[in-house]
Amino acid sequence: MNSRERVIAALEHRQPDRVPIDLGASHQSGISASTLYKLRAALGLEQHDIPVYSLFQLLGLVEEDVRQALA
């Protein structure tokens, strides 16, 4: 099941192969920089300062290594 099929299944109340995750496809679905820092630690990824792309909401930029770890 690809990501699109996974989201459609969840929206149609069918069981997807796993829970769809959205970490920043838009400003409404972003992840806070502090939570992203903790997520990186939990995934065992390299710790570094999190780039912030929305100063008002303090949303962190989700980098490719996080996306790959969650894929």
Predicted model as a PDB file, atoms N, CA, C, CB and O in Angstrom, pLDDT in the B-factor column:
MODEL        1                                                                  
ATOM      1  N   MET A   1       0.856  -1.171   0.000  1.00 89.00           N  
ATOM      2  CA  MET A   1       0.000   0.000   0.000  1.00 89.00           C  
ATOM      3  C   MET A   1       0.905   1.238   0.000  1.00 89.00           C  
ATOM      4  CB  MET A   1      -0.975  -0.004   1.235  1.00 89.00           C  
ATOM      5  O   MET A   1       1.777   1.379   0.857  1.00 89.00           O  
ATOM      6  N   ASN A   2       0.687   2.121  -0.961  1.00 90.00           N  
ATOM      7  CA  ASN A   2       1.488   3.346  -0.973  1.00 90.00           C  
ATOM      8  C   ASN A   2       0.847   4.394  -0.060  1.00 90.00           C  
ATOM      9  CB  ASN A   2       1.630   3.898  -2.421  1.00 90.00           C  
ATOM     10  O   ASN A   2      -0.236   4.172   0.483  1.00 90.00           O  
ATOM     11  N   SER A   3       1.515   5.524   0.105  1.00 85.00           N  
ATOM     12  CA  SER A   3       1.059   6.530   1.060  1.00 85.00           C  
ATOM     13  C   SER A   3      -0.326   7.074   0.704  1.00 85.00           C  
ATOM     14  CB  SER A   3       2.059   7.674   1.129  1.00 85.00           C  
ATOM     15  O   SER A   3      -1.147   7.311   1.590  1.00 85.00           O  
ATOM     16  N   ARG A   4      -0.581   7.267  -0.567  1.00 90.00           N  
ATOM     17  CA  ARG A   4      -1.893   7.787  -0.983  1.00 90.00           C  
ATOM     18  C   ARG A   4      -3.004   6.787  -0.660  1.00 90.00           C  
ATOM     19  CB  ARG A   4      -1.894   8.107  -2.495  1.00 90.00           C  
ATOM     20  O   ARG A   4      -4.047   7.160  -0.123  1.00 90.00           O  
ATOM     21  N   GLU A   5      -2.773   5.526  -0.988  1.00 94.00           N  
ATOM     22  CA  GLU A   5      -3.756   4.481  -0.696  1.00 94.00           C  
ATOM     23  C   GLU A   5      -3.988   4.349   0.812  1.00 94.00           C  
ATOM     24  CB  GLU A   5      -3.294   3.134  -1.280  1.00 94.00           C  
ATOM     25  O   GLU A   5      -5.107   4.095   1.257  1.00 94.00           O  
ATOM     26  N   ARG A   6      -2.922   4.522   1.585  1.00 92.00           N  
ATOM     27  CA  ARG A   6      -3.009   4.432   3.047  1.00 92.00           C  
ATOM     28  C   ARG A   6      -3.917   5.527   3.600  1.00 92.00           C  
ATOM     29  CB  ARG A   6      -1.605   4.535   3.682  1.00 92.00           C  
ATOM     30  O   ARG A   6      -4.762   5.258   4.454  1.00 92.00           O  
ATOM     31  N   VAL A   7      -3.752   6.748   3.126  1.00 91.00           N  
ATOM     32  CA  VAL A   7      -4.575   7.867   3.597  1.00 91.00           C  
ATOM     33  C   VAL A   7      -6.024   7.673   3.169  1.00 91.00           C  
ATOM     34  CB  VAL A   7      -4.033   9.211   3.059  1.00 91.00           C  
ATOM     35  O   VAL A   7      -6.938   7.882   3.967  1.00 91.00           O  
ATOM     36  N   ILE A   8      -6.239   7.282   1.937  1.00 95.00           N  
ATOM     37  CA  ILE A   8      -7.609   7.061   1.448  1.00 95.00           C  
ATOM     38  C   ILE A   8      -8.295   5.968   2.265  1.00 95.00           C  
ATOM     39  CB  ILE A   8      -7.598   6.679  -0.056  1.00 95.00           C  
ATOM     40  O   ILE A   8      -9.459   6.113   2.638  1.00 95.00           O  
ATOM     41  N   ALA A   9      -7.588   4.882   2.544  1.00 95.00           N  
ATOM     42  CA  ALA A   9      -8.168   3.803   3.357  1.00 95.00           C  
ATOM     43  C   ALA A   9      -8.565   4.323   4.735  1.00 95.00           C  
ATOM     44  CB  ALA A   9      -7.169   2.632   3.498  1.00 95.00           C  
ATOM     45  O   ALA A   9      -9.652   4.014   5.224  1.00 95.00           O  
ATOM     46  N   ALA A  10      -7.697   5.105   5.362  1.00 94.00           N  
ATOM     47  CA  ALA A  10      -8.008   5.650   6.691  1.00 94.00           C  
ATOM     48  C   ALA A  10      -9.211   6.587   6.628  1.00 94.00           C  
ATOM     49  CB  ALA A  10      -6.789   6.397   7.268  1.00 94.00           C  
ATOM     50  O   ALA A  10     -10.068   6.546   7.511  1.00 94.00           O  
ATOM     51  N   LEU A  11      -9.290   7.425   5.602  1.00 94.00           N  
ATOM     52  CA  LEU A  11     -10.416   8.345   5.462  1.00 94.00           C  
ATOM     53  C   LEU A  11     -11.728   7.619   5.200  1.00 94.00           C  
ATOM     54  CB  LEU A  11     -10.147   9.326   4.344  1.00 94.00           C  
ATOM     55  O   LEU A  11     -12.799   8.100   5.571  1.00 94.00           O  
ATOM     56  N   GLU A  12     -11.637   6.453   4.557  1.00 96.00           N  
ATOM     57  CA  GLU A  12     -12.831   5.652   4.270  1.00 96.00           C  
ATOM     58  C   GLU A  12     -13.125   4.645   5.385  1.00 96.00           C  
ATOM     59  CB  GLU A  12     -12.661   4.915   2.941  1.00 96.00           C  
ATOM     60  O   GLU A  12     -13.956   3.752   5.218  1.00 96.00           O  
ATOM     61  N   HIS A  13     -12.449   4.791   6.507  1.00 96.00           N  
ATOM     62  CA  HIS A  13     -12.644   3.921   7.682  1.00 96.00           C  
ATOM     63  C   HIS A  13     -12.353   2.455   7.380  1.00 96.00           C  
ATOM     64  CB  HIS A  13     -14.069   4.055   8.200  1.00 96.00           C  
ATOM     65  O   HIS A  13     -12.971   1.555   7.949  1.00 96.00           O  
ATOM     66  N   ARG A  14     -11.401   2.232   6.474  1.00 96.00           N  
ATOM     67  CA  ARG A  14     -10.903   0.878   6.217  1.00 96.00           C  
ATOM     68  C   ARG A  14      -9.547   0.753   6.906  1.00 96.00           C  
ATOM     69  CB  ARG A  14     -10.791   0.578   4.665  1.00 96.00           C  
ATOM     70  O   ARG A  14      -8.897   1.760   7.187  1.00 96.00           O  
ATOM     71  N   GLN A  15      -9.124  -0.468   7.175  1.00 95.00           N  
ATOM     72  CA  GLN A  15      -7.875  -0.712   7.881  1.00 95.00           C  
ATOM     73  C   GLN A  15      -6.684  -0.548   6.924  1.00 95.00           C  
ATOM     74  CB  GLN A  15      -7.879  -2.125   8.510  1.00 95.00           C  
ATOM     75  O   GLN A  15      -6.533  -1.355   6.007  1.00 95.00           O  
ATOM     76  N   PRO A  16      -5.832   0.476   7.111  1.00 95.00           N  
ATOM     77  CA  PRO A  16      -4.620   0.580   6.294  1.00 95.00           C  
ATOM     78  C   PRO A  16      -3.563  -0.404   6.806  1.00 95.00           C  
ATOM     79  CB  PRO A  16      -4.066   2.036   6.310  1.00 95.00           C  
ATOM     80  O   PRO A  16      -3.704  -0.970   7.890  1.00 95.00           O  
ATOM     81  N   ASP A  17      -2.507  -0.600   6.019  1.00 94.00           N  
ATOM     82  CA  ASP A  17      -1.444  -1.505   6.455  1.00 94.00           C  
ATOM     83  C   ASP A  17      -0.691  -0.953   7.675  1.00 94.00           C  
ATOM     84  CB  ASP A  17      -0.464  -1.753   5.305  1.00 94.00           C  
ATOM     85  O   ASP A  17      -0.137  -1.718   8.464  1.00 94.00           O  
ATOM     86  N   ARG A  18      -0.675   0.359   7.819  1.00 92.00           N  
ATOM     87  CA  ARG A  18      -0.125   1.025   8.999  1.00 92.00           C  
ATOM     88  C   ARG A  18      -0.719   2.429   9.061  1.00 92.00           C  
ATOM     89  CB  ARG A  18       1.448   1.073   8.955  1.00 92.00           C  
ATOM     90  O   ARG A  18      -1.340   2.897   8.107  1.00 92.00           O  
ATOM     91  N   VAL A  19      -0.521   3.081  10.184  1.00 91.00           N  
ATOM     92  CA  VAL A  19      -1.111   4.401  10.395  1.00 91.00           C  
ATOM     93  C   VAL A  19      -0.432   5.424   9.491  1.00 91.00           C  
ATOM     94  CB  VAL A  19      -0.993   4.825  11.878  1.00 91.00           C  
ATOM     95  O   VAL A  19       0.796   5.516   9.491  1.00 91.00           O  
ATOM     96  N   PRO A  20      -1.202   6.198   8.716  1.00 90.00           N  
ATOM     97  CA  PRO A  20      -0.593   7.253   7.907  1.00 90.00           C  
ATOM     98  C   PRO A  20      -0.078   8.379   8.802  1.00 90.00           C  
ATOM     99  CB  PRO A  20      -1.607   7.803   6.879  1.00 90.00           C  
ATOM    100  O   PRO A  20      -0.726   8.752   9.780  1.00 90.00           O  
ATOM    101  N   ILE A  21       1.073   8.908   8.462  1.00 86.00           N  
ATOM    102  CA  ILE A  21       1.699   9.980   9.232  1.00 86.00           C  
ATOM    103  C   ILE A  21       1.930  11.165   8.315  1.00 86.00           C  
ATOM    104  CB  ILE A  21       3.035   9.511   9.877  1.00 86.00           C  
ATOM    105  O   ILE A  21       2.401  11.004   7.189  1.00 86.00           O  
ATOM    106  N   ASP A  22       1.601  12.350   8.792  1.00 84.00           N  
ATOM    107  CA  ASP A  22       1.850  13.576   8.038  1.00 84.00           C  
ATOM    108  C   ASP A  22       2.669  14.507   8.924  1.00 84.00           C  
ATOM    109  CB  ASP A  22       0.506  14.257   7.580  1.00 84.00           C  
ATOM    110  O   ASP A  22       2.171  15.005   9.934  1.00 84.00           O  
ATOM    111  N   LEU A  23       3.897  14.737   8.556  1.00 80.00           N  
ATOM    112  CA  LEU A  23       4.778  15.605   9.332  1.00 80.00           C  
ATOM    113  C   LEU A  23       5.217  16.800   8.496  1.00 80.00           C  
ATOM    114  CB  LEU A  23       6.005  14.826   9.832  1.00 80.00           C  
ATOM    115  O   LEU A  23       6.393  16.934   8.159  1.00 80.00           O  
ATOM    116  N   GLY A  24       4.288  17.645   8.173  1.00 73.00           N  
ATOM    117  CA  GLY A  24       4.682  18.882   7.536  1.00 73.00           C  
ATOM    118  C   GLY A  24       4.370  19.033   6.075  1.00 73.00           C  
ATOM    119  O   GLY A  24       5.069  19.765   5.374  1.00 73.00           O  
ATOM    120  N   ALA A  25       3.344  18.367   5.588  1.00 75.00           N  
ATOM    121  CA  ALA A  25       2.959  18.583   4.201  1.00 75.00           C  
ATOM    122  C   ALA A  25       2.441  20.005   4.006  1.00 75.00           C  
ATOM    123  CB  ALA A  25       1.895  17.561   3.773  1.00 75.00           C  
ATOM    124  O   ALA A  25       2.475  20.546   2.901  1.00 75.00           O  
ATOM    125  N   SER A  26       1.962  20.597   5.093  1.00 73.00           N  
ATOM    126  CA  SER A  26       1.513  21.985   5.062  1.00 73.00           C  
ATOM    127  C   SER A  26       1.759  22.601   6.432  1.00 73.00           C  
ATOM    128  CB  SER A  26       0.006  22.088   4.663  1.00 73.00           C  
ATOM    129  O   SER A  26       2.139  21.898   7.369  1.00 73.00           O  
ATOM    130  N   HIS A  27       1.546  23.894   6.555  1.00 70.00           N  
ATOM    131  CA  HIS A  27       1.737  24.553   7.847  1.00 70.00           C  
ATOM    132  C   HIS A  27       0.739  24.052   8.882  1.00 70.00           C  
ATOM    133  CB  HIS A  27       1.610  26.063   7.694  1.00 70.00           C  
ATOM    134  O   HIS A  27       1.016  24.120  10.080  1.00 70.00           O  
ATOM    135  N   GLN A  28      -0.396  23.557   8.456  1.00 76.00           N  
ATOM    136  CA  GLN A  28      -1.400  23.060   9.388  1.00 76.00           C  
ATOM    137  C   GLN A  28      -1.037  21.690   9.946  1.00 76.00           C  
ATOM    138  CB  GLN A  28      -2.749  22.995   8.710  1.00 76.00           C  
ATOM    139  O   GLN A  28      -1.573  21.284  10.977  1.00 76.00           O  
ATOM    140  N   SER A  29      -0.148  20.983   9.290  1.00 79.00           N  
ATOM    141  CA  SER A  29       0.187  19.622   9.731  1.00 79.00           C  
ATOM    142  C   SER A  29       1.662  19.477  10.097  1.00 79.00           C  
ATOM    143  CB  SER A  29      -0.166  18.619   8.641  1.00 79.00           C  
ATOM    144  O   SER A  29       2.222  18.384  10.018  1.00 79.00           O  
ATOM    145  N   GLY A  30       2.275  20.561  10.489  1.00 86.00           N  
ATOM    146  CA  GLY A  30       3.680  20.519  10.842  1.00 86.00           C  
ATOM    147  C   GLY A  30       3.925  19.872  12.192  1.00 86.00           C  
ATOM    148  O   GLY A  30       2.989  19.441  12.864  1.00 86.00           O  
ATOM    149  N   ILE A  31       5.183  19.808  12.584  1.00 90.00           N  
ATOM    150  CA  ILE A  31       5.576  19.254  13.866  1.00 90.00           C  
ATOM    151  C   ILE A  31       6.443  20.298  14.571  1.00 90.00           C  
ATOM    152  CB  ILE A  31       6.336  17.889  13.695  1.00 90.00           C  
ATOM    153  O   ILE A  31       7.306  20.921  13.952  1.00 90.00           O  
ATOM    154  N   SER A  32       6.209  20.475  15.844  1.00 92.00           N  
ATOM    155  CA  SER A  32       6.978  21.496  16.561  1.00 92.00           C  
ATOM    156  C   SER A  32       8.452  21.108  16.594  1.00 92.00           C  
ATOM    157  CB  SER A  32       6.437  21.686  18.001  1.00 92.00           C  
ATOM    158  O   SER A  32       8.791  19.925  16.598  1.00 92.00           O  
ATOM    159  N   ALA A  33       9.311  22.100  16.617  1.00 93.00           N  
ATOM    160  CA  ALA A  33      10.755  21.859  16.582  1.00 93.00           C  
ATOM    161  C   ALA A  33      11.204  21.041  17.786  1.00 93.00           C  
ATOM    162  CB  ALA A  33      11.520  23.187  16.536  1.00 93.00           C  
ATOM    163  O   ALA A  33      12.056  20.164  17.644  1.00 93.00           O  
ATOM    164  N   SER A  34      10.653  21.304  18.967  1.00 95.00           N  
ATOM    165  CA  SER A  34      11.062  20.558  20.164  1.00 95.00           C  
ATOM    166  C   SER A  34      10.630  19.095  20.076  1.00 95.00           C  
ATOM    167  CB  SER A  34      10.470  21.206  21.429  1.00 95.00           C  
ATOM    168  O   SER A  34      11.373  18.208  20.494  1.00 95.00           O  
ATOM    169  N   THR A  35       9.445  18.835  19.542  1.00 94.00           N  
ATOM    170  CA  THR A  35       8.978  17.458  19.375  1.00 94.00           C  
ATOM    171  C   THR A  35       9.791  16.741  18.311  1.00 94.00           C  
ATOM    172  CB  THR A  35       7.489  17.432  19.007  1.00 94.00           C  
ATOM    173  O   THR A  35      10.102  15.558  18.453  1.00 94.00           O  
ATOM    174  N   LEU A  36      10.134  17.453  17.248  1.00 94.00           N  
ATOM    175  CA  LEU A  36      10.962  16.864  16.200  1.00 94.00           C  
ATOM    176  C   LEU A  36      12.338  16.493  16.738  1.00 94.00           C  
ATOM    177  CB  LEU A  36      11.099  17.829  15.020  1.00 94.00           C  
ATOM    178  O   LEU A  36      12.895  15.463  16.359  1.00 94.00           O  
ATOM    179  N   TYR A  37      12.882  17.315  17.607  1.00 96.00           N  
ATOM    180  CA  TYR A  37      14.175  17.017  18.239  1.00 96.00           C  
ATOM    181  C   TYR A  37      14.073  15.706  19.030  1.00 96.00           C  
ATOM    182  CB  TYR A  37      14.619  18.189  19.176  1.00 96.00           C  
ATOM    183  O   TYR A  37      14.959  14.856  18.941  1.00 96.00           O  
ATOM    184  N   LYS A  38      13.002  15.548  19.797  1.00 96.00           N  
ATOM    185  CA  LYS A  38      12.793  14.329  20.582  1.00 96.00           C  
ATOM    186  C   LYS A  38      12.543  13.118  19.682  1.00 96.00           C  
ATOM    187  CB  LYS A  38      11.615  14.515  21.545  1.00 96.00           C  
ATOM    188  O   LYS A  38      12.987  12.013  19.994  1.00 96.00           O  
ATOM    189  N   LEU A  39      11.839  13.319  18.570  1.00 95.00           N  
ATOM    190  CA  LEU A  39      11.589  12.233  17.627  1.00 95.00           C  
ATOM    191  C   LEU A  39      12.899  11.747  17.027  1.00 95.00           C  
ATOM    192  CB  LEU A  39      10.627  12.687  16.515  1.00 95.00           C  
ATOM    193  O   LEU A  39      13.109  10.541  16.898  1.00 95.00           O  
ATOM    194  N   ARG A  40      13.783  12.671  16.659  1.00 96.00           N  
ATOM    195  CA  ARG A  40      15.090  12.287  16.118  1.00 96.00           C  
ATOM    196  C   ARG A  40      15.849  11.420  17.119  1.00 96.00           C  
ATOM    197  CB  ARG A  40      15.918  13.539  15.760  1.00 96.00           C  
ATOM    198  O   ARG A  40      16.472  10.427  16.742  1.00 96.00           O  
ATOM    199  N   ALA A  41      15.795  11.802  18.400  1.00 96.00           N  
ATOM    200  CA  ALA A  41      16.483  11.025  19.437  1.00 96.00           C  
ATOM    201  C   ALA A  41      15.862   9.632  19.556  1.00 96.00           C  
ATOM    202  CB  ALA A  41      16.422  11.759  20.801  1.00 96.00           C  
ATOM    203  O   ALA A  41      16.582   8.639  19.653  1.00 96.00           O  
ATOM    204  N   ALA A  42      14.528   9.557  19.549  1.00 96.00           N  
ATOM    205  CA  ALA A  42      13.842   8.276  19.677  1.00 96.00           C  
ATOM    206  C   ALA A  42      14.127   7.358  18.486  1.00 96.00           C  
ATOM    207  CB  ALA A  42      12.341   8.500  19.813  1.00 96.00           C  
ATOM    208  O   ALA A  42      14.150   6.137  18.638  1.00 96.00           O  
ATOM    209  N   LEU A  43      14.341   7.935  17.317  1.00 95.00           N  
ATOM    210  CA  LEU A  43      14.653   7.146  16.122  1.00 95.00           C  
ATOM    211  C   LEU A  43      16.133   6.807  16.030  1.00 95.00           C  
ATOM    212  CB  LEU A  43      14.224   7.896  14.873  1.00 95.00           C  
ATOM    213  O   LEU A  43      16.543   6.069  15.134  1.00 95.00           O  
ATOM    214  N   GLY A  44      16.941   7.339  16.949  1.00 96.00           N  
ATOM    215  CA  GLY A  44      18.379   7.070  16.936  1.00 96.00           C  
ATOM    216  C   GLY A  44      19.135   7.824  15.855  1.00 96.00           C  
ATOM    217  O   GLY A  44      20.201   7.394  15.417  1.00 96.00           O  
ATOM    218  N   LEU A  45      18.579   8.950  15.427  1.00 96.00           N  
ATOM    219  CA  LEU A  45      19.226   9.755  14.382  1.00 96.00           C  
ATOM    220  C   LEU A  45      20.161  10.775  15.002  1.00 96.00           C  
ATOM    221  CB  LEU A  45      18.175  10.465  13.507  1.00 96.00           C  
ATOM    222  O   LEU A  45      20.076  11.078  16.193  1.00 96.00           O  
ATOM    223  N   GLU A  46      21.050  11.296  14.181  1.00 94.00           N  
ATOM    224  CA  GLU A  46      22.017  12.303  14.621  1.00 94.00           C  
ATOM    225  C   GLU A  46      21.287  13.514  15.199  1.00 94.00           C  
ATOM    226  CB  GLU A  46      22.933  12.732  13.449  1.00 94.00           C  
ATOM    227  O   GLU A  46      20.351  14.032  14.590  1.00 94.00           O  
ATOM    228  N   GLN A  47      21.718  13.955  16.366  1.00 94.00           N  
ATOM    229  CA  GLN A  47      21.130  15.122  17.002  1.00 94.00           C  
ATOM    230  C   GLN A  47      21.820  16.392  16.512  1.00 94.00           C  
ATOM    231  CB  GLN A  47      21.227  15.011  18.532  1.00 94.00           C  
ATOM    232  O   GLN A  47      23.048  16.463  16.470  1.00 94.00           O  
ATOM    233  N   HIS A  48      21.040  17.370  16.150  1.00 94.00           N  
ATOM    234  CA  HIS A  48      21.553  18.680  15.751  1.00 94.00           C  
ATOM    235  C   HIS A  48      20.439  19.694  15.940  1.00 94.00           C  
ATOM    236  CB  HIS A  48      22.066  18.673  14.269  1.00 94.00           C  
ATOM    237  O   HIS A  48      19.292  19.320  16.187  1.00 94.00           O  
ATOM    238  N   ASP A  49      20.764  20.959  15.828  1.00 94.00           N  
ATOM    239  CA  ASP A  49      19.741  21.997  15.933  1.00 94.00           C  
ATOM    240  C   ASP A  49      18.719  21.798  14.819  1.00 94.00           C  
ATOM    241  CB  ASP A  49      20.375  23.421  15.857  1.00 94.00           C  
ATOM    242  O   ASP A  49      19.073  21.486  13.682  1.00 94.00           O  
ATOM    243  N   ILE A  50      17.464  21.980  15.159  1.00 94.00           N  
ATOM    244  CA  ILE A  50      16.372  21.781  14.200  1.00 94.00           C  
ATOM    245  C   ILE A  50      16.104  23.093  13.468  1.00 94.00           C  
ATOM    246  CB  ILE A  50      15.080  21.275  14.916  1.00 94.00           C  
ATOM    247  O   ILE A  50      15.825  24.108  14.106  1.00 94.00           O  
ATOM    248  N   PRO A  51      16.183  23.086  12.134  1.00 93.00           N  
ATOM    249  CA  PRO A  51      15.819  24.296  11.391  1.00 93.00           C  
ATOM    250  C   PRO A  51      14.327  24.590  11.564  1.00 93.00           C  
ATOM    251  CB  PRO A  51      16.170  24.143   9.887  1.00 93.00           C  
ATOM    252  O   PRO A  51      13.499  23.686  11.449  1.00 93.00           O  
ATOM    253  N   VAL A  52      13.991  25.834  11.834  1.00 93.00           N  
ATOM    254  CA  VAL A  52      12.605  26.249  12.026  1.00 93.00           C  
ATOM    255  C   VAL A  52      12.160  26.995  10.775  1.00 93.00           C  
ATOM    256  CB  VAL A  52      12.445  27.141  13.306  1.00 93.00           C  
ATOM    257  O   VAL A  52      12.830  27.925  10.327  1.00 93.00           O  
ATOM    258  N   TYR A  53      11.002  26.575  10.203  1.00 87.00           N  
ATOM    259  CA  TYR A  53      10.535  27.260   8.993  1.00 87.00           C  
ATOM    260  C   TYR A  53       9.318  28.137   9.247  1.00 87.00           C  
ATOM    261  CB  TYR A  53      10.207  26.247   7.923  1.00 87.00           C  
ATOM    262  O   TYR A  53       8.911  28.887   8.360  1.00 87.00           O  
ATOM    263  N   SER A  54       8.733  28.063  10.430  1.00 85.00           N  
ATOM    264  CA  SER A  54       7.631  28.955  10.779  1.00 85.00           C  
ATOM    265  C   SER A  54       7.883  29.487  12.187  1.00 85.00           C  
ATOM    266  CB  SER A  54       6.246  28.218  10.688  1.00 85.00           C  
ATOM    267  O   SER A  54       7.638  28.797  13.176  1.00 85.00           O  
ATOM    268  N   LEU A  55       8.371  30.710  12.264  1.00 87.00           N  
ATOM    269  CA  LEU A  55       8.718  31.277  13.568  1.00 87.00           C  
ATOM    270  C   LEU A  55       7.494  31.466  14.453  1.00 87.00           C  
ATOM    271  CB  LEU A  55       9.429  32.608  13.387  1.00 87.00           C  
ATOM    272  O   LEU A  55       7.591  31.325  15.672  1.00 87.00           O  
ATOM    273  N   PHE A  56       6.369  31.775  13.878  1.00 89.00           N  
ATOM    274  CA  PHE A  56       5.155  31.981  14.661  1.00 89.00           C  
ATOM    275  C   PHE A  56       4.720  30.697  15.362  1.00 89.00           C  
ATOM    276  CB  PHE A  56       4.030  32.495  13.766  1.00 89.00           C  
ATOM    277  O   PHE A  56       4.351  30.720  16.536  1.00 89.00           O  
ATOM    278  N   GLN A  57       4.765  29.574  14.636  1.00 88.00           N  
ATOM    279  CA  GLN A  57       4.332  28.295  15.193  1.00 88.00           C  
ATOM    280  C   GLN A  57       5.490  27.439  15.697  1.00 88.00           C  
ATOM    281  CB  GLN A  57       3.559  27.528  14.158  1.00 88.00           C  
ATOM    282  O   GLN A  57       5.266  26.399  16.316  1.00 88.00           O  
ATOM    283  N   LEU A  58       6.730  27.870  15.437  1.00 90.00           N  
ATOM    284  CA  LEU A  58       7.936  27.115  15.790  1.00 90.00           C  
ATOM    285  C   LEU A  58       7.908  25.700  15.215  1.00 90.00           C  
ATOM    286  CB  LEU A  58       8.094  27.054  17.308  1.00 90.00           C  
ATOM    287  O   LEU A  58       8.165  24.722  15.917  1.00 90.00           O  
ATOM    288  N   LEU A  59       7.592  25.614  13.927  1.00 91.00           N  
ATOM    289  CA  LEU A  59       7.548  24.325  13.245  1.00 91.00           C  
ATOM    290  C   LEU A  59       8.935  23.954  12.739  1.00 91.00           C  
ATOM    291  CB  LEU A  59       6.541  24.356  12.080  1.00 91.00           C  
ATOM    292  O   LEU A  59       9.627  24.768  12.127  1.00 91.00           O  
ATOM    293  N   GLY A  60       9.322  22.724  13.001  1.00 91.00           N  
ATOM    294  CA  GLY A  60      10.629  22.246  12.570  1.00 91.00           C  
ATOM    295  C   GLY A  60      10.581  21.694  11.159  1.00 91.00           C  
ATOM    296  O   GLY A  60       9.560  21.168  10.718  1.00 91.00           O  
ATOM    297  N   LEU A  61      11.688  21.819  10.464  1.00 90.00           N  
ATOM    298  CA  LEU A  61      11.810  21.288   9.107  1.00 90.00           C  
ATOM    299  C   LEU A  61      12.128  19.798   9.193  1.00 90.00           C  
ATOM    300  CB  LEU A  61      12.914  22.050   8.297  1.00 90.00           C  
ATOM    301  O   LEU A  61      13.165  19.412   9.734  1.00 90.00           O  
ATOM    302  N   VAL A  62      11.239  18.962   8.663  1.00 90.00           N  
ATOM    303  CA  VAL A  62      11.430  17.514   8.686  1.00 90.00           C  
ATOM    304  C   VAL A  62      12.392  17.153   7.560  1.00 90.00           C  
ATOM    305  CB  VAL A  62      10.064  16.749   8.536  1.00 90.00           C  
ATOM    306  O   VAL A  62      12.095  17.355   6.383  1.00 90.00           O  
ATOM    307  N   GLU A  63      13.538  16.620   7.935  1.00 91.00           N  
ATOM    308  CA  GLU A  63      14.573  16.295   6.951  1.00 91.00           C  
ATOM    309  C   GLU A  63      14.411  14.875   6.426  1.00 91.00           C  
ATOM    310  CB  GLU A  63      15.963  16.470   7.563  1.00 91.00           C  
ATOM    311  O   GLU A  63      13.661  14.072   6.982  1.00 91.00           O  
ATOM    312  N   GLU A  64      15.117  14.586   5.364  1.00 91.00           N  
ATOM    313  CA  GLU A  64      14.965  13.308   4.659  1.00 91.00           C  
ATOM    314  C   GLU A  64      15.281  12.103   5.538  1.00 91.00           C  
ATOM    315  CB  GLU A  64      15.858  13.286   3.440  1.00 91.00           C  
ATOM    316  O   GLU A  64      14.634  11.065   5.396  1.00 91.00           O  
ATOM    317  N   ASP A  65      16.247  12.204   6.434  1.00 93.00           N  
ATOM    318  CA  ASP A  65      16.577  11.042   7.267  1.00 93.00           C  
ATOM    319  C   ASP A  65      15.423  10.673   8.191  1.00 93.00           C  
ATOM    320  CB  ASP A  65      17.835  11.320   8.091  1.00 93.00           C  
ATOM    321  O   ASP A  65      15.232   9.493   8.487  1.00 93.00           O  
ATOM    322  N   VAL A  66      14.661  11.641   8.648  1.00 93.00           N  
ATOM    323  CA  VAL A  66      13.484  11.352   9.473  1.00 93.00           C  
ATOM    324  C   VAL A  66      12.412  10.694   8.626  1.00 93.00           C  
ATOM    325  CB  VAL A  66      12.936  12.641  10.129  1.00 93.00           C  
ATOM    326  O   VAL A  66      11.786   9.726   9.057  1.00 93.00           O  
ATOM    327  N   ARG A  67      12.195  11.212   7.421  1.00 89.00           N  
ATOM    328  CA  ARG A  67      11.200  10.622   6.519  1.00 89.00           C  
ATOM    329  C   ARG A  67      11.544   9.160   6.218  1.00 89.00           C  
ATOM    330  CB  ARG A  67      11.114  11.434   5.203  1.00 89.00           C  
ATOM    331  O   ARG A  67      10.668   8.295   6.227  1.00 89.00           O  
ATOM    332  N   GLN A  68      12.818   8.894   5.953  1.00 90.00           N  
ATOM    333  CA  GLN A  68      13.243   7.532   5.627  1.00 90.00           C  
ATOM    334  C   GLN A  68      13.095   6.605   6.832  1.00 90.00           C  
ATOM    335  CB  GLN A  68      14.698   7.530   5.137  1.00 90.00           C  
ATOM    336  O   GLN A  68      12.719   5.443   6.677  1.00 90.00           O  
ATOM    337  N   ALA A  69      13.385   7.107   8.020  1.00 92.00           N  
ATOM    338  CA  ALA A  69      13.271   6.280   9.224  1.00 92.00           C  
ATOM    339  C   ALA A  69      11.819   5.908   9.508  1.00 92.00           C  
ATOM    340  CB  ALA A  69      13.866   7.012  10.429  1.00 92.00           C  
ATOM    341  O   ALA A  69      11.558   4.851  10.084  1.00 92.00           O  
ATOM    342  N   LEU A  70      10.881   6.751   9.118  1.00 87.00           N  
ATOM    343  CA  LEU A  70       9.464   6.487   9.359  1.00 87.00           C  
ATOM    344  C   LEU A  70       8.780   5.760   8.209  1.00 87.00           C  
ATOM    345  CB  LEU A  70       8.750   7.777   9.624  1.00 87.00           C  
ATOM    346  O   LEU A  70       7.630   5.341   8.335  1.00 87.00           O  
ATOM    347  N   ALA A  71       9.478   5.609   7.090  1.00 79.00           N  
ATOM    348  CA  ALA A  71       8.874   4.969   5.907  1.00 79.00           C  
ATOM    349  C   ALA A  71       8.677   3.487   6.090  1.00 79.00           C  
ATOM    350  CB  ALA A  71       9.728   5.206   4.687  1.00 79.00           C  
ATOM    351  O   ALA A  71       8.182   2.814   5.186  1.00 79.00           O  
TER     352      ALA A  71                                                      
ENDMDL                                                                          
END                                                                             
